[in-house]
Each structure stands twice: as structure tokens, then as C-alpha cells.
Amino acid sequence: MRFLDAWAGTIEALEIRKGQEPCPACDHARYEFLEGAAGTGSTKICGRSAVQVNPGRVAAADFQALSARLSAFGEVTFNSYMLRFQAGDKEIVLFPDGRAIIKGTADEAAARAMYARFIGA
Amino acid sequence: MNPNALRNDFPLLASGLVYLDNAATTQRPRQVLQTLTTFYERYNANIHRSPHALGEAATQMYEQAHAGVARFIGASSSREIVFLRNTTEALNLVAVSLCRGESGPLALRPGDEVVITIMEHHSNFVPWQALCREAGLHLRIVGLREHGALDLDQLSANLGPRTRLVCCTHVSNVLGTINPVIDVARMTHEAGALLLVDAAQSVPSMPVNVRSLGCDFLAFSGHKMLAPFGTGVLYGREDLLQRMSPFLFGGDMIQTVTESGSTWSSLPWKFEAGTPDVAAGIALGGATDTRTGQRLVGAVDYLAALGMDTVRAHEAALLEQLVKGLREIPRVTVTGPSDCAQRAAAVSFSVDGADPFVVARLLDDEGICVRAGGHCAYPLAARLGVDGTVRASPYIYNTASEVERFLGVVKDIVAHRIV
């Protein structure tokens, strides 16, 4: 599978093979992502204009690659524990396991959309 | 008390998790969990309804649980103990029932005043705000002195001939401040008013005797003191509860019902409408099957066996260690009284330049659970000028080495992990 991000000007390739295990979608007609069971979750943070976004799966975030991509849209700083991305009045703090705190909005849908746009679905 | 030995009673702690979010909710010991299981396996029946032996046993045990809680807080009888879902429901009961009062000293009238403090949890703030708006009452808010102590001079100035009720937390869930409730009770009664105490953070952690405090009402939650979720308690002086109108209406709270009207059951059942969480109530207050002698251990049994003086001493030692350690870390500010004798073990702090949620998440990465945010006390946060804090709150099963580990991680977060 090839992924072309025209906005960021990046191309990524993923090798996809049929595995030994039965595929939930192809073999069992279970569409976990379409049903939202494996989708991105979010929680409004108590007392703040901020939302915690949970991508629904543990995925090691590549801070180096993200930093390179996001720096076109705002200020990015990172270390091995967290990445901070400031875009206008919004800020994303991303942790290595893919979870993030989106500051500057209390709207969970807007926070998930921001996560999808800048970090990935 | 040996916290390392106690930890064996808490299945969730076996993983090595450092659980320092006890002001939000505590873990449950096997003995209390076993009570839930035993009830459902051997005694499950509805109470106050069923004529069969099982129903009688369940009823007796549920009533014993009320008596267990009454003993634990020094109430005169179990008639003064109402089981509810949580502290919030208990506080709302008082607000609603006071408003429904038809006559007598509890009837609130437009122009009457309710006094609260700025350090109240929303559960002891919003109900009074709403009640005052709806009933035309005036809400007076008492502020703080330096280091988060309640300003008793302000309290005195806010008490007047129209003051009907003072609502005060025993221990602030943000500042950790232990309020001088005995003094507050004296001042309140001298003004001819009643005192309602939010004891959600004190009953789990220190000896609390309602008669020594001199309060008229006191509310707390079971889930903050080893009992299941959905357990809360309202203590009320019997003569006051007798004169108050019911909170909810329905089954079990009535004596007679006719087409023309209803009369109410005796205390405390007048305030416990509908089928309660019987198993959870027994897991809070404990009970013995009088036929078999089998003891179902309640959370108050577990804590009473440790001794609440011992619990307080253990927490005080961890508190000293926490406060001292945090104050030694650059950029860290600890809120609340500097004298640990005047505070309980809920320790809130902020890190200059760091969002409290980020700090909490970084602690979580190390297997350390704390809370972050406004702690359901936004007016206090606004008065303190903070956007939120991180809160560490140890309990009986936490150890000095866990606190040491927590302090080490906070130190490292401040020095290396925040960008």
C-alpha cells in the first residue's frame, strides 16, 4: 500500500501480506474500525479547554518523522518522552504510545479531527 | 501498621502499581470484595419486603450495616444513618429536603442565608448555588487566609440573623486543609444556624466523631474508604431528620399510601426510597448472619481493626515526606498549609511551565497514578489563580518507598522530560 500526503509532500509505503491468522474483516465480516470499536477515543479534560485523545491502539509514535512533517505548520519541540506541537491557539502534546492532549478546545470531535489531521487516524 | 503486609489484601496493587489517587477513590481489600460475593452467593434477596428467611437475613444484615457505620462515626443510633449513592447525593438530600420543609426551624424562606466556603467541592457548592437561586436565598462565601486556612473572621462576619445553614468541608480535597469544624460548629450554633459537614476526605483518613464535632449533618462516600462504588452516607441528627421531608418518593420509604395521601416510614428508611444497593451497603458497614454467625466484613470493620488513629499517623508520615520532598524540587509549588499538622494527605502541586495533565501522564508512564485538574473545585482554583494542579494522595497501603519513587520521577520530569 502506498500513502501519498499531498499536503505534507511525503510518500510512505507499507508492505501488506495476507497473514496466517484469519482477517477479521475479510474472513469474519467484522468491521471494527467502521463500527468505532477500534477507533479513536477522546475524553474532555476536567476543568480545562483540553481533550485527551486515545488512538485506540498502542502505536509507537515516531517523533523525529512527525517533527519533520509538522514543522511546516507550527512550532515543534520534542524529546523521548513527549512531543509538543503549537499551531495557532491550539497545542498538541503527544506521548510515545500515541495518546495526546489537545489544548485550546473542549470539543471532542474537533480534537479528534485535529489529531487525525496532524498525527494520523 | 505495616503497609507492606496490608498490600497483600489489595489484589490490584499486586502488579506493583503506585496508586496515589486515593482522594478520588481507594482500592478495595479482598475481605470487602468477598463480602460482595458472599452476599450474592448466599444471602441475595430484597430487603424490607420478603417474608422468607433469605429476605429476613438480607434485611437484618443491611440494617446491621447502618449500625456499623453509626458506631464508626459516633452517631447516637442507626436511625441517624442514611445510605445513599455518594457524598453528592447526601448533600443534595439536605438541600432538597430543607427546601421542602413545610414549617419549623428548617423551613427556608426568601432572604434567608446559606454560608459556604470557597474551598468546597462542587458537590457542596453547586447545590447551594442552585437552591439559593431557586428559593430566593442569599449565598455567602467564606474565603481563605494565607496558606489555605479557612478565614474564621470572615466566617464570623458572614453569620447573621438570617443565616440558616453553614456548609463546610472537613478536609479540602485540593488544599488538604483540615478545617476547625468544632469551632465552626460553635460559631454556627451561636448564630442559630445548622452545620452541614462534607467529610468525604476526612472520614476515610482520621478519627471522626459526629458528636465531638458538634455538626448537625455530615456526608461522606464509601468508595473513598475501601467500600464499593455507589455507597454514600448522610449522618443527620435524629430530631432534624424526623422533621425533614423525604428526598425521593416511592417504595420502602412509606408507611401508608391511600388515594388521598401518604405517610412516611421511620428513620432512616424515610430517606431510602426504592431498592438500595444492599450488597454494597453491607460491604460498607459490615454485618453478621445471626443464624450462622458468618461475618461479612465491611470497609468500616477493616478500618476500625487498623484503628483510625493509626491510619492518620501513617498518612501523616507519608504526608510529611511528600510535602518536604516536593518542596525541595525546583519549579514545584505545593498548595495548602505549610504545617502538616493542619492538613491531610491530599497534596496538590504545580510545576512551573508544565501542564498538570502532562505531568500526570508522564507519571502514568512510570506506573504512578495521580489526579490532575481542577479537582471539582473550580471556584477555589480561580481564587488561587491556578489553572489546575497535580494531586498525590496516599492511603493505608502506600509505603515510604513508593513516595520516594514518586518524588524521584517528579524530579526527573521537571529536570528532563518537559519540553
Interface residues (C-beta under 8 A of the other chain):
Chain A: I45 C46 G47 R48 A50 Q52 T77 F78 N79 Y81 M82 L83 R84 V93 F95 P96 D97 R99 I101 K103
Chain B: D355 F357 V358 R361 L362 D365 G373 G374 H375 C376 Y378 A381 D387 G388 H416 R417 I418 V419
